């Protein structure tokens, strides 16, 4: 039996289960709003064995203008209000791809 689910966090270690690698395109403008945490986000993605890339724009302008982090992960558009929410969404996507 598993314990309660917790959202992923920058302070949590990378998941130990084998997850599918996800190509993650991050919006440059959204990352700039994160400064100085943007480097921590990229490091967290790499720790989870995802492949981050920063693009000038990922065409998710409405979410970006609302201040959300926006990304495209293996073709799936994502938006999240916080870094932890984005990491949790990416982990869920990777786990679904791994099934």
OpenMM code with the backbone's topology and positions (N, CA, C; nanometers):
from openmm import Vec3, app, unit

residues = "UNK UNK UNK UNK UNK UNK UNK UNK UNK UNK UNK UNK UNK UNK UNK UNK UNK UNK UNK UNK UNK UNK UNK UNK UNK UNK UNK UNK UNK UNK UNK UNK UNK UNK UNK UNK UNK UNK UNK UNK UNK UNK UNK UNK UNK UNK UNK UNK UNK UNK UNK UNK UNK UNK UNK UNK UNK UNK UNK UNK UNK UNK UNK UNK UNK UNK UNK UNK UNK UNK UNK UNK UNK UNK UNK UNK UNK UNK UNK UNK UNK UNK UNK UNK UNK UNK UNK UNK UNK UNK UNK UNK UNK UNK UNK UNK UNK UNK UNK".split()
positions = [
    Vec3(0.0846, -0.1174, 0.0000),
    Vec3(0.0000, 0.0000, 0.0000),
    Vec3(0.0892, 0.1238, 0.0000),
    Vec3(0.0576, 0.2195, -0.0824),
    Vec3(0.1346, 0.3421, -0.0942),
    Vec3(0.0902, 0.4449, 0.0078),
    Vec3(0.1831, 0.5366, 0.0392),
    Vec3(0.1508, 0.6480, 0.1278),
    Vec3(0.0730, 0.7531, 0.0516),
    Vec3(0.0388, 0.8637, 0.1161),
    Vec3(-0.0365, 0.9698, 0.0488),
    Vec3(0.0472, 1.0341, -0.0609),
    Vec3(-0.0207, 1.0782, -0.1654),
    Vec3(0.0472, 1.1457, -0.2753),
    Vec3(0.0814, 1.2871, -0.2337),
    Vec3(0.2025, 1.3298, -0.2698),
    Vec3(0.2450, 1.4661, -0.2432),
    Vec3(0.2840, 1.5293, -0.3752),
    Vec3(0.2589, 1.6589, -0.3926),
    Vec3(0.3036, 1.7234, -0.5166),
    Vec3(0.4552, 1.7276, -0.5212),
    Vec3(0.5112, 1.7254, -0.6420),
    Vec3(0.6555, 1.7357, -0.6587),
    Vec3(0.7006, 1.8740, -0.6141),
    Vec3(0.8227, 1.8817, -0.5682),
    Vec3(0.8759, 2.0083, -0.5211),
    Vec3(1.0216, 2.0192, -0.5589),
    Vec3(1.0709, 2.1410, -0.5700),
    Vec3(1.2125, 2.1603, -0.5974),
    Vec3(1.2981, 2.1032, -0.4858),
    Vec3(1.2441, 2.0974, -0.3639),
    Vec3(1.3212, 2.0450, -0.2521),
    Vec3(1.3172, 1.8923, -0.2457),
    Vec3(1.2224, 1.8298, -0.3158),
    Vec3(1.2139, 1.6840, -0.3180),
    Vec3(1.3218, 1.6282, -0.4094),
    Vec3(1.3767, 1.5132, -0.3743),
    Vec3(1.4699, 1.4509, -0.4689),
    Vec3(1.3947, 1.4046, -0.5924),
    Vec3(1.4686, 1.3825, -0.6996),
    Vec3(1.4073, 1.3322, -0.8228),
    Vec3(1.3409, 1.1983, -0.7933),
    Vec3(1.2304, 1.1684, -0.8599),
    Vec3(1.1636, 1.0405, -0.8379),
    Vec3(1.2588, 0.9249, -0.8661),
    Vec3(1.2495, 0.8219, -0.7845),
    Vec3(1.3380, 0.7067, -0.7986),
    Vec3(1.2846, 0.6020, -0.8949),
    Vec3(1.1560, 0.6079, -0.9280),
    Vec3(1.1032, 0.5123, -1.0236),
    Vec3(1.1498, 0.5514, -1.1637),
    Vec3(1.1534, 0.4560, -1.2516),
    Vec3(1.1986, 0.4812, -1.3874),
    Vec3(1.0845, 0.5466, -1.4644),
    Vec3(1.1030, 0.6735, -1.4996),
    Vec3(1.0022, 0.7465, -1.5741),
    Vec3(1.0529, 0.7713, -1.7152),
    Vec3(0.9602, 0.7825, -1.8071),
    Vec3(0.9972, 0.8156, -1.9446),
    Vec3(1.0523, 0.9571, -1.9481),
    Vec3(1.1557, 0.9770, -2.0264),
    Vec3(1.2085, 1.1117, -2.0435),
    Vec3(1.1104, 1.1933, -2.1256),
    Vec3(1.0948, 1.3181, -2.0868),
    Vec3(1.0021, 1.4077, -2.1543),
    Vec3(1.0813, 1.5266, -2.2086),
    Vec3(1.0616, 1.5580, -2.3359),
    Vec3(1.1197, 1.6784, -2.3962),
    Vec3(1.0315, 1.7956, -2.3537),
    Vec3(1.0904, 1.8929, -2.2850),
    Vec3(1.0149, 2.0048, -2.2303),
    Vec3(1.0639, 2.1356, -2.2920),
    Vec3(0.9749, 2.2026, -2.3652),
    Vec3(1.0058, 2.3346, -2.4204),
    Vec3(0.9444, 2.4382, -2.3270),
    Vec3(1.0297, 2.5215, -2.2706),
    Vec3(0.9858, 2.6237, -2.1764),
    Vec3(0.9847, 2.7606, -2.2439),
    Vec3(0.8887, 2.8430, -2.2071),
    Vec3(0.8787, 2.9785, -2.2600),
    Vec3(0.9825, 3.0678, -2.1921),
    Vec3(1.0631, 3.1359, -2.2722),
    Vec3(1.1683, 3.2231, -2.2211),
    Vec3(1.1100, 3.3346, -2.1337),
    Vec3(1.0009, 3.3940, -2.1773),
    Vec3(0.9393, 3.5040, -2.1029),
    Vec3(0.8914, 3.4564, -1.9653),
    Vec3(0.8293, 3.3394, -1.9621),
    Vec3(0.7818, 3.2845, -1.8348),
    Vec3(0.8996, 3.2537, -1.7426),
    Vec3(1.0081, 3.2011, -1.7975),
    Vec3(1.1270, 3.1732, -1.7172),
    Vec3(1.1885, 3.3011, -1.6615),
    Vec3(1.1896, 3.4072, -1.7411),
    Vec3(1.2463, 3.5336, -1.6946),
    Vec3(1.1709, 3.5876, -1.5741),
    Vec3(1.0408, 3.5617, -1.5666),
    Vec3(0.9633, 3.6059, -1.4500),
    Vec3(1.0020, 3.5281, -1.3252),
    Vec3(1.0601, 3.4105, -1.3415),
    Vec3(1.0981, 3.3264, -1.2277),
    Vec3(1.2294, 3.3658, -1.1625),
    Vec3(1.3112, 3.4435, -1.2325),
    Vec3(1.4454, 3.4740, -1.1816),
    Vec3(1.4400, 3.5003, -1.0329),
    Vec3(1.5276, 3.4476, -0.9545),
    Vec3(1.6424, 3.3631, -0.9852),
    Vec3(1.6127, 3.2132, -0.9783),
    Vec3(1.4869, 3.1745, -0.9634),
    Vec3(1.4519, 3.0317, -0.9509),
    Vec3(1.4534, 2.9565, -1.0834),
    Vec3(1.4687, 3.0239, -1.1952),
    Vec3(1.4630, 2.9557, -1.3249),
    Vec3(1.5721, 2.8502, -1.3378),
    Vec3(1.6917, 2.8782, -1.2870),
    Vec3(1.7994, 2.7787, -1.2926),
    Vec3(1.7629, 2.6561, -1.2095),
    Vec3(1.6943, 2.6767, -1.0976),
    Vec3(1.6515, 2.5645, -1.0142),
    Vec3(1.5489, 2.4777, -1.0862),
    Vec3(1.4603, 2.5409, -1.1630),
    Vec3(1.3617, 2.4658, -1.2396),
    Vec3(1.4309, 2.3794, -1.3440),
    Vec3(1.5231, 2.4361, -1.4178),
    Vec3(1.5940, 2.3593, -1.5206),
    Vec3(1.6728, 2.2450, -1.4573),
    Vec3(1.7354, 2.2714, -1.3431),
    Vec3(1.8086, 2.1663, -1.2724),
    Vec3(1.7136, 2.0552, -1.2257),
    Vec3(1.5974, 2.0934, -1.1745),
    Vec3(1.4992, 1.9943, -1.1301),
    Vec3(1.4505, 1.9086, -1.2467),
    Vec3(1.4324, 1.9705, -1.3632),
    Vec3(1.3914, 1.8938, -1.4814),
    Vec3(1.4993, 1.7935, -1.5207),
    Vec3(1.6226, 1.8372, -1.5191),
    Vec3(1.7329, 1.7460, -1.5534),
    Vec3(1.7477, 1.6346, -1.4505),
    Vec3(1.7272, 1.6658, -1.3215),
    Vec3(1.7318, 1.5632, -1.2173),
    Vec3(1.6263, 1.4559, -1.2412),
    Vec3(1.5146, 1.4962, -1.2987),
    Vec3(1.4068, 1.4014, -1.3298),
    Vec3(1.4281, 1.3365, -1.4671),
    Vec3(1.5421, 1.3624, -1.5275),
    Vec3(1.5826, 1.3079, -1.6568),
    Vec3(1.4964, 1.3574, -1.7718),
    Vec3(1.4317, 1.4735, -1.7539),
    Vec3(1.3620, 1.5381, -1.8636),
    Vec3(1.4653, 1.6172, -1.9442),
    Vec3(1.4300, 1.6551, -2.0643),
    Vec3(1.5213, 1.7281, -2.1518),
    Vec3(1.4633, 1.8687, -2.1744),
    Vec3(1.5103, 1.9682, -2.0957),
    Vec3(1.4563, 2.1031, -2.1099),
    Vec3(1.5203, 2.1798, -2.2256),
    Vec3(1.4407, 2.2643, -2.2877),
    Vec3(1.4876, 2.3570, -2.3908),
    Vec3(1.4103, 2.4865, -2.3730),
    Vec3(1.4780, 2.5991, -2.3863),
    Vec3(1.4133, 2.7287, -2.3715),
    Vec3(1.3870, 2.7848, -2.5107),
    Vec3(1.2615, 2.8180, -2.5358),
    Vec3(1.2190, 2.8745, -2.6642),
    Vec3(1.1744, 3.0190, -2.6416),
    Vec3(1.1911, 3.1029, -2.7439),
    Vec3(1.1456, 3.2412, -2.7319),
    Vec3(0.9967, 3.2464, -2.7017),
    Vec3(0.9211, 3.1582, -2.7644),
    Vec3(0.7765, 3.1549, -2.7449),
    Vec3(0.7279, 3.0131, -2.7748),
    Vec3(0.6328, 2.9664, -2.6943),
    Vec3(0.5746, 2.8343, -2.7206),
    Vec3(0.4260, 2.8471, -2.7569),
    Vec3(0.3863, 2.9699, -2.7968),
    Vec3(0.2503, 2.9967, -2.8444),
    Vec3(0.1423, 2.9612, -2.7425),
    Vec3(0.1677, 2.9897, -2.6171),
    Vec3(0.0690, 2.9714, -2.5100),
    Vec3(0.0487, 3.1080, -2.4442),
    Vec3(0.0324, 3.2105, -2.5274),
    Vec3(0.0377, 3.3510, -2.4849),
    Vec3(-0.0647, 3.3873, -2.3776),
    Vec3(-0.1852, 3.3353, -2.3872),
    Vec3(-0.2880, 3.3718, -2.2895),
    Vec3(-0.2461, 3.3297, -2.1496),
    Vec3(-0.1991, 3.2072, -2.1342),
    Vec3(-0.1531, 3.1606, -2.0036),
    Vec3(-0.0291, 3.2370, -1.9591),
    Vec3(0.0603, 3.2642, -2.0512),
    Vec3(0.1831, 3.3378, -2.0201),
    Vec3(0.1493, 3.4776, -1.9690),
    Vec3(0.0576, 3.5442, -2.0348),
    Vec3(0.0184, 3.6794, -1.9937),
    Vec3(-0.0476, 3.6805, -1.8561),
    Vec3(-0.1095, 3.5693, -1.8167),
    Vec3(-0.1679, 3.5581, -1.6825),
    Vec3(-0.0616, 3.5321, -1.5773),
    Vec3(0.0641, 3.5151, -1.6216),
    Vec3(0.1731, 3.4933, -1.5269),
    Vec3(0.2030, 3.3477, -1.4984),
    Vec3(0.1416, 3.2559, -1.5726),
    Vec3(0.1674, 3.1141, -1.5514),
    Vec3(0.2978, 3.0722, -1.6188),
    Vec3(0.3531, 2.9645, -1.5692),
    Vec3(0.4636, 2.8999, -1.6383),
    Vec3(0.4033, 2.8204, -1.7514),
    Vec3(0.4575, 2.8340, -1.8689),
    Vec3(0.4039, 2.7597, -1.9829),
    Vec3(0.5134, 2.6753, -2.0450),
    Vec3(0.4709, 2.5599, -2.0930),
    Vec3(0.5652, 2.4658, -2.1527),
    Vec3(0.4903, 2.3776, -2.2509),
    Vec3(0.5672, 2.3128, -2.3345),
    Vec3(0.5152, 2.2072, -2.4200),
    Vec3(0.5988, 2.0847, -2.3890),
    Vec3(0.5349, 1.9807, -2.3430),
    Vec3(0.6034, 1.8582, -2.3022),
    Vec3(0.5633, 1.7454, -2.3953),
    Vec3(0.6575, 1.7012, -2.4764),
    Vec3(0.6307, 1.5971, -2.5759),
    Vec3(0.5046, 1.6270, -2.6563),
    Vec3(0.4882, 1.7540, -2.6944),
    Vec3(0.3748, 1.7949, -2.7766),
    Vec3(0.2507, 1.8337, -2.6990),
    Vec3(0.2509, 1.8129, -2.5688),
    Vec3(0.1353, 1.8456, -2.4853),
    Vec3(0.1543, 1.9831, -2.4217),
    Vec3(0.0665, 2.0795, -2.4509),
    Vec3(0.0794, 2.2110, -2.3885),
    Vec3(0.0440, 2.2045, -2.2404),
    Vec3(0.1259, 2.2701, -2.1596),
    Vec3(0.1029, 2.2742, -2.0153),
    Vec3(0.1104, 2.4182, -1.9671),
    Vec3(0.0348, 2.4474, -1.8656),
    Vec3(0.0428, 2.5748, -1.7965),
    Vec3(0.0230, 2.5482, -1.6488),
    Vec3(0.0998, 2.6182, -1.5658),
    Vec3(0.0889, 2.5972, -1.4215),
    Vec3(0.1200, 2.7275, -1.3491),
    Vec3(0.0496, 2.7531, -1.2408),
    Vec3(0.0736, 2.8776, -1.1677),
    Vec3(0.2038, 2.8778, -1.0881),
    Vec3(0.2566, 2.7593, -1.0554),
    Vec3(0.3800, 2.7509, -0.9763),
    Vec3(0.4747, 2.6477, -1.0352),
    Vec3(0.6009, 2.6570, -0.9952),
    Vec3(0.7018, 2.5595, -1.0370),
    Vec3(0.6627, 2.4205, -0.9912),
    Vec3(0.6194, 2.4084, -0.8666),
    Vec3(0.5823, 2.2769, -0.8130),
    Vec3(0.4670, 2.2150, -0.8919),
    Vec3(0.3695, 2.2972, -0.9311),
    Vec3(0.2577, 2.2458, -1.0108),
    Vec3(0.3045, 2.1993, -1.1488),
    Vec3(0.3967, 2.2737, -1.2092),
    Vec3(0.4497, 2.2335, -1.3392),
    Vec3(0.5260, 2.1023, -1.3281),
    Vec3(0.6096, 2.0892, -1.2248),
    Vec3(0.6848, 1.9647, -1.2056),
    Vec3(0.5914, 1.8464, -1.1813),
    Vec3(0.4863, 1.8684, -1.1045),
    Vec3(0.3897, 1.7610, -1.0788),
    Vec3(0.3212, 1.7180, -1.2089),
    Vec3(0.2849, 1.8138, -1.2930),
    Vec3(0.2219, 1.7808, -1.4213),
    Vec3(0.3172, 1.7031, -1.5110),
    Vec3(0.4428, 1.7451, -1.5137),
    Vec3(0.5425, 1.6745, -1.5955),
    Vec3(0.5673, 1.5338, -1.5433),
    Vec3(0.5730, 1.5178, -1.4116),
    Vec3(0.5915, 1.3835, -1.3558),
    Vec3(0.4740, 1.2936, -1.3897),
    Vec3(0.3531, 1.3481, -1.3839),
    Vec3(0.2344, 1.2696, -1.4192),
    Vec3(0.2363, 1.2318, -1.5667),
    Vec3(0.2767, 1.3246, -1.6521),
    Vec3(0.2848, 1.2964, -1.7943),
    Vec3(0.3894, 1.1882, -1.8212),
    Vec3(0.5049, 1.1988, -1.7570),
    Vec3(0.6111, 1.0991, -1.7749),
    Vec3(0.5677, 0.9621, -1.7256),
    Vec3(0.4969, 0.9590, -1.6134),
    Vec3(0.4493, 0.8320, -1.5601),
    Vec3(0.3464, 0.7691, -1.6527),
    Vec3(0.2594, 0.8503, -1.7114),
    Vec3(0.1589, 0.8000, -1.8049),
    Vec3(0.2250, 0.7446, -1.9315),
    Vec3(0.3310, 0.8120, -1.9778),
    Vec3(0.4041, 0.7651, -2.0954),
    Vec3(0.4781, 0.6347, -2.0681),
    Vec3(0.5124, 0.6134, -1.9415),
    Vec3(0.5902, 0.4963, -1.9029),
    Vec3(0.5032, 0.3709, -1.8912),
    Vec3(0.3726, 0.3891, -1.8811),
    Vec3(0.2804, 0.2758, -1.8625),
    Vec3(0.2607, 0.1987, -1.9895),
] * unit.nanometer
topology = app.Topology()
chain = topology.addChain("A")
for resn in residues:
    res = topology.addResidue(resn, chain)
    for name in ("N", "CA", "C"):
        topology.addAtom(name, app.Element.getBySymbol(name[0]), res)
